[in-house]
Amino acid sequence: MTKDAFAQGKLAFEHNHPMSSCEYPVGSSLRAEWMAGWTEASNAKPNRAGQTSEPQAQRA
């Protein structure tokens, strides 16, 4: 497995591992990088409408 915490977090999301599966210590920079990778992968996942899951602008 890669030693890059950010890439590990992305892979964890892609393999359906919950965010809580991060094994880096709370408060560590590696945990923050892992969480950022997991979150980026989560935000990039297409939703049911075929768009990314990023927040949509409100319509007037």
C-alpha positions as CSV (number, residue, x, y, z in Angstrom):
1,M,0.0,0.0,0.0
2,T,1.1,3.5,-0.7
3,K,2.8,5.5,2.1
4,D,1.1,8.8,1.1
5,A,-1.6,9.4,3.6
6,F,-3.7,11.6,1.2
7,A,-3.7,8.8,-1.4
8,Q,-4.5,6.2,1.2
9,G,-7.6,8.3,2.2
10,K,-8.7,8.5,-1.4
11,L,-8.3,4.7,-1.8
12,A,-10.1,4.1,1.4
13,F,-13.2,5.9,0.1
14,E,-13.0,4.2,-3.2
15,H,-13.0,0.9,-1.5
16,N,-16.0,1.8,0.7
17,H,-14.1,2.2,3.9
18,P,-15.7,4.7,6.3
19,M,-13.9,7.8,7.4
20,S,-13.7,6.3,10.9
21,S,-11.4,3.6,9.5
22,C,-8.4,6.0,9.5
23,E,-5.8,4.5,11.8
24,Y,-3.5,7.6,12.1
25,P,-3.5,9.2,15.6
26,V,-6.1,11.9,16.2
27,G,-4.4,15.3,15.9
28,S,-1.6,14.1,13.6
29,S,-0.8,15.7,10.3
30,L,-1.0,12.3,8.6
31,R,-4.5,11.9,9.9
32,A,-5.4,15.3,8.5
33,E,-3.9,14.4,5.1
34,W,-5.8,11.0,5.1
35,M,-9.1,12.7,5.9
36,A,-8.5,15.3,3.2
37,G,-7.9,12.5,0.6
38,W,-11.1,10.7,1.8
39,T,-13.1,13.9,1.6
40,E,-11.8,14.8,-1.8
41,A,-12.8,11.4,-3.2
42,S,-16.2,11.7,-1.5
43,N,-16.8,15.1,-3.0
44,A,-15.7,13.9,-6.5
45,K,-18.2,11.0,-6.5
46,P,-21.0,11.5,-9.0
47,N,-24.5,11.7,-7.5
48,R,-27.6,10.2,-8.9
49,A,-28.0,13.0,-11.4
50,G,-24.6,12.2,-12.9
51,Q,-23.0,15.4,-11.4
52,T,-20.4,15.7,-8.7
53,S,-21.7,15.9,-5.2
54,E,-20.5,19.5,-4.8
55,P,-23.1,21.9,-3.5
56,Q,-25.3,23.4,-6.1
57,A,-26.1,27.1,-6.3
58,Q,-29.5,28.0,-5.1
59,R,-32.0,28.9,-7.8
60,A,-34.1,32.0,-7.4
